Amino acid sequence: MRADAILYSFWRGLSRAARPVLYGLLLVRVRRGKEDPARLAERRGRPSLPRPEGALVWIHCASVGETNAVLPLIERLVGLGLPVLLTTTTVTASRVAAEKLPPGALHQFAALDVVTYLHRFLRHWRPSLALFVESELWPVALDELSRKAIPAIVVNGRMSKRSARGWSRVPLVHRAIFGRITEVLAQSADDADRFRALGVAKVRDVGNMKYDGAALSAEPDALDSLRAALGEGPRWLAASTHPGEEDLVAEAHARLEERWAGLVTLLVPRHPQRGPEIRARLAEAGHTVALRSSGEPVPSDGGIYIADTIGELGLFFRLAAVVFMGGSLVEKGGQNPIEPGRLGCGVLVGPHTDNFSAVYRTFLNAGGAVSVADVETLVATVDRLLADPEETAAIAEAASQVALAHGGAVERTMLALKDHLPAAGGPGAAS
């Protein structure tokens, strides 16, 4: 028996044995608000919707960013008459899907990577093609698709240096997993090279679909209300922050408000459910803090306003000319600068940008972003940009031009998928 077959036999057996433990973890996640209790059966492969007739394309992604990125591709596929099933793993992504999916596309929560659950899932949905977004890869799912001769293609493929190094340390594992991928359509030449090095036979660089997405939306009444509450006072935004970063942002705020009376720091945590915990910690440290989810108003004399709500990032990008993108002062790999750039924000970013290295390189080279190494340089840069609206506007204009100039990845992805797409109305894959 081949080594990879032995490895997969082990994984499949382990996944079966782990079912009680995994179900217990799901229940813990329900208590923490990270799972939808009414739809928990979907995580075990039990469908809650009927399957459409004919061929079907299955698209799987992890969370909100990937969901927003893949929406234009979904619209193109359903425009061809192909039903699409989108699966995601997070509750926030499911809400985005409920709001934004076009007619002809359905949403389910992703089944856990367990043989029994995937058998149920694939037996019901019978996809003709499976698309995995960015780097959301699951070994048992890839093996099941391979056994059923269903093409498995990675779209908007992303592979950070750190992840590539990790995979390279376990050659038997990465050969087994990446050898089952039909093709990778990568975000950049760097990503493409890393997928090739890990053993994917067919890889193409088609560009980043996040450049093709629509600008994040904002509810007009909420925008008008917050603009009135903020007035003309100084403000900046720390967006998509991670644990450990909020304290750094609060430190920066304290130092900046010594110069900027009435300064409001808008803080949007990457995971909104952390809002109350962040509020309690910053208030205990002596900061003036308000929490949006509790209905507290923006601090009238300056302070930190924590926007711990879902789907409002586009609102806050429209309220601040200076935006620090989180996940970059701590080792989380950074967050996507395309969204604030598209909305005319001057983007600041820390040293940790591995998740979006090619994107940030493009932004920085074009003058559409400014690098900050630590709290000291963050304070100095925010101070300088608040004092110089012309420099802020120049950075924002460069960011907008980058976002406009690098579109077209969705069209290139559709061309690359042409030979794999089933005929609209054709039969679904055999169960």
N, C-alpha and C positions, 0 to 999 in steps of 0.2 A: 504493500500500500504506500502511495506517495506521502511525503512528509506533510504537505498541506492538507491532504485528506485526513490524516491522523489528527492534525491540529483542529480541523473543523469538526471531526467526530467528537473530540474533547469538548469544544465550545458548545456544540448542540446538546450534549449530555449535561454539561454544567448549567446551561440555560434552563433545562427542564427541572433540574434539582433545585434551582434557585427560585422557583416560582413562589413558594410561600414567603420567602424573605422579600422578594420584589413587591409582592402584594402588600406586605406590611409597610414597606417604604412608601408605596402609593398612599396608604391611609395617613401616614405621617405628613406627606405633602398636602393632602386634603386639609388637614388641620392647620397647616401653615398658609393656606390659600393659594398653593401652587398647582393644584389640580381642581378640575370641575367635578364635584361629587356626582352630579346628575349624568355625567358622561364617562365615568370611570371604566365602564365596560369596554369602551373603545380602546383604552390602553392595553386591554387584554385581547385585542383583535376582534371583538364583537361589534359588528356594524350597527349604527343607529339610523342609517338611511338605505333606501333601496339602490341597487346599481342601475345606472342608465343602460339603455340598449346599445349594442355595438362596441366598437373599439373604445378604449379609455386610456388616458395618459395619467400616470401617478406621479405627482411632484411632492418631494419631501424636503422640508426645511426646519430649522430649529425654532427661531424666534422672530421678533417683530422686524428687525432689520432685513433679514433674508426674505421674509414674507413681502415686505414692501418692494424689495428689489425684483422679485420674480413676478409681480403682478402684471407688468407689461407683456411678459412672455405668455402668461396665462391668457390674457386678452387676445393675443395673436392666435393661440391654439384653439380657443373656443370660436374664434372668428372663422377658422377653417372647418367648423362643425365637429370638432373633437371634444367630447366631454373630458373634463379634468377633475381629478381628485387631488386636493391639496391636504397633506397631513403636516401638522406641526406638533411641537412638544410643550409649548407654554400656553398658559391661559391668556396672556396678553396678545399673543399671536392669533389665537382663536377669535378674539374680539375684533382684531384688524380684519381677519378673513370674513367675519360676519358682516362687517360694514362695507368692505371694498371688493369682494369677489364678484365678478360679472356673472350674469345668467349663463348657465352651462357649466359652472364650476361648483364643486361641493367641497366641504371641509369635514375632516375627521381628525381626532387626536391620533397621533402615531402609536401603533402597537409597540410595546416593549420588544426588545430584540431577543425574543424567546421563540423556539421552534414551534411550540403549540399555538402561540398567539399569532405568529406569522402565517401558519397554515390556515387558520380561520380567516385572517385578513385577505390573503391572496385567493383563497377559495371563493370568497364572496366577490371581491373587486375585479379579479382576473385582468390586471393591467396588460396592455400590449407593449408599453414602454414605461420605464421608471427613470425619473430624473431626480438626482440628489443635488441640493443647492449648497454651494461653497465647499464645506468640508464635513458635512453631516453624513458620515459613513458608519454603517453597522454591519459587522461581519456575518451574522446569521442571515440577515436580510439579503446581503449580496450573494451568499451561498444559495439561498432559496431561489432567487431570481436566476442564478446561473443554472441550477438544476432544471428550471422550467424554460430555459432558453429565452428569457425575457431580457432585452438589452437594458443595461444599467449604465447611465451616462451622468457624469458630474457636470453641472452647468454653473457658470460663474465660479469656477473652481478656485479655491484659495488654499495655499499651503505655506504657512509661515516658516521662517528659518528654524524657529524653536521646535515646531511640530515635526519638521523634516528631520531634524537631528534626533528627536526622540524615536521616530519610526526607524531610522537607519540603525539604531542600536539593537533592533530585534528583526534581523533580516528574514527569518522564517515567517514571522507574523506579517510583515509588510508585503512579502511576496504573495502570501496566501490571500490577503485582503485586496491589494491593489491589482493583483492578477485577475481578479473577477470583474473589474471595471471595464466596460466596453470601450469607453472613450471619456476623456476629460476635455471640456471646453473651458480654458483657464482665463482668469482675469488679466494676467500679465505674463510677459516673457519669463520673469523670475518664477512665478507660480508654475508655469508650464515646465520649466527645467526641473523643479523639485518633484513634480509628479512623475516625470520621465525617470528620474533617478531612483524613484521608489518602485519602478517596474510596470507602470501603465504603458501598454503597447502603443496606444494612439492618443496623442495629446495635441491640441491646437490652442493658440493664444487668440481669443476673439474679443478681448476687452472686458471691461467691468460693467455689468448691467445696471449697477447703482447710478451710473451717470445718466441712464435713460428714464429713471423713475420720475414721476410727477413730484412737484414741490409738496412738502408736507403741508397739510391743510390746517386752518385755524378757524374756530367758530367766531363769526364777526362780532356778536354781542360780547363775548368774553374778551376779545381783543380790545374793543372800545372801552370796556369796563376797566381793564387793567391799565390801559394807557392813561385813562383819567386818574386812576389811583396813583400811578407812578409820577404823573406830571412831567415836568422838565428836569427833574433831578438826575444826578449821575447814577448810572447803573451798569452792571455787566452780568454776564451769565456764565455759570459753570454747568455744563451739560453732560449727562450720561456719566456721572461720577460713580466711582466704586468705593468699597470699604477702605478706609484709611485716607481717602482723598478729601472727604468732606472736612476733616480737621485741618488739612492744609489750606483748603479754600477759606475756611473760617479765620485762620491765621492771616491769610492775605487780606481778607475783608477788614480785620481789626487794624491792620497797618495802613490800609488805604483810607479808612474813614478818618484817620488823623488829618489827612489832607483834604478829603472830599466830604464836607458836611452833608448829612442826609443821604449818604451812599446806600443804595440797595443792591445787594448781591442776590441774584436769582439763582437758585440751586435746584437742578433737576437730577435726582439720583437715577442711575441706570435701572435699578429695581425699585419701583415705587413703594412696595410694601415695607421698605426700610425707613420710610419717612418719619413715623413716630419715634423710632429709636434714634435717628439722627437728630431730631428736634430736641429730645430729652437730653442728649449728650451735649449739644451745643449750648442749650439754655443753662445747663449745669456749669458749663465753662464760662458763663457770664455774658453770652451774646444775646442780643435782641433777636428773637426768632419767631416766625409765624409759619403755620402749616396749612397749605391750600386745602388738603382733603378734609380738614376740620372746619373749613369755612372762615378761617381767621384772615383778617384783612392784611394787605401789604403794610409793613411797619411805616407809619406816617413820618417818623423822624429818622428813618434809615434803619437798616438791619438786614437780616438774612431771611429770604422768603423761599421756603422749601416747596417746590411744586411736585408733590408726590401723587400725581394723577396720571391716568393712562391716556395716551393718544393726544397729548397737548404740547409735545415738543415743538411742533411747527408754530404754535402760538408764542412760545417763549423766544424762539429764534427771531420772530418779528418784533420783539420788544427790546432787543439789545444789539447794539452795533459791534460790541466786543464779546466774543464767545471763546471760552476755554473748553476744549473737548476732553472729557475725562478718560479714565483708563490709561492715561499716558504719564502721569506723575507717579503712579504705582505700576507694578509690572503686570498689566493686564492686556497690553498690546494695542491700546488705543481704540477710539471709536471713529465712525465714518465722518469725514469732514465735508463730504459732497453736499449733504443736506443743508448745513448752515451756509456753505458757499453759494448754493443755488439761491438762497434767500437774502443774499447781500450782507453777510456778516464777516467781520474781520476775525479770522480763526487763529487761536493760540493752541499750541500742542506741546506736551512734555516730551521727554526723550524716549518713551516706550511706545513705539508705533508699529510693532512687528505685524499686527493683524492687517494693517493697511499701509505697508511700507511703500509699495509702488505708488499708491494714491498720494500719500504725503510727500513723497519725493517730487511728484508732479506739481503739487500745490506750492511747496517750498521753493522749487526752482523758478516758478512763475511769479513769486511774490504774493501768492494768495493765502499764505499762512506764515506765522512767526513761531519759531521754536523757543520754548522756555525750559531751562534745565532744572529749575527747582523753585521753591517759594520765593526766594530773593528775586529771581529774574521774572517770575510771574507778577509780583507786585510792581516791579519797575516797568514792565511792559504795559500792564493795564493802566498804570498811572500815566505813562507817556501817551497812550492812545486815547484815554479820556480827555487829555489836554490838547490833543491834536486831531480833531475830526477829519481834517484833510488826509492825513496819513491813514487813518482808519478806513476812510472811503476808498482810498487807492488799493488797500489790501482787499477790501470787499469786492471791488470791481475786478481785480485780478482773479479772485476766487470764482466769481460768477463766470468769467471767460473760460476758466479751466473746466468748469462744470458743463458749459455749452459745447466746448470744443471736442470733448472726448466721448460724445454719444455714439450710438450706432451698434452697440454690442448686442442688443436684442435682435436686430436684423441679421447680424453675422451668426448669432446663435441659431436662429431659425434656418438659415441656409445650411449650417453644419448638421442640423437635425433632419434635413430633408429626406435622406435615405433611410432614416429610422422611423419616421412618423407613419403610423397606420393610416389606412384609408378611412376617411370619415364615414361612419355608418357600417364599417366593416366589422367582422366578428371579433370578439374579445379573445384574449389569450386563453388557452385551455387550462382548466383547473388541475 
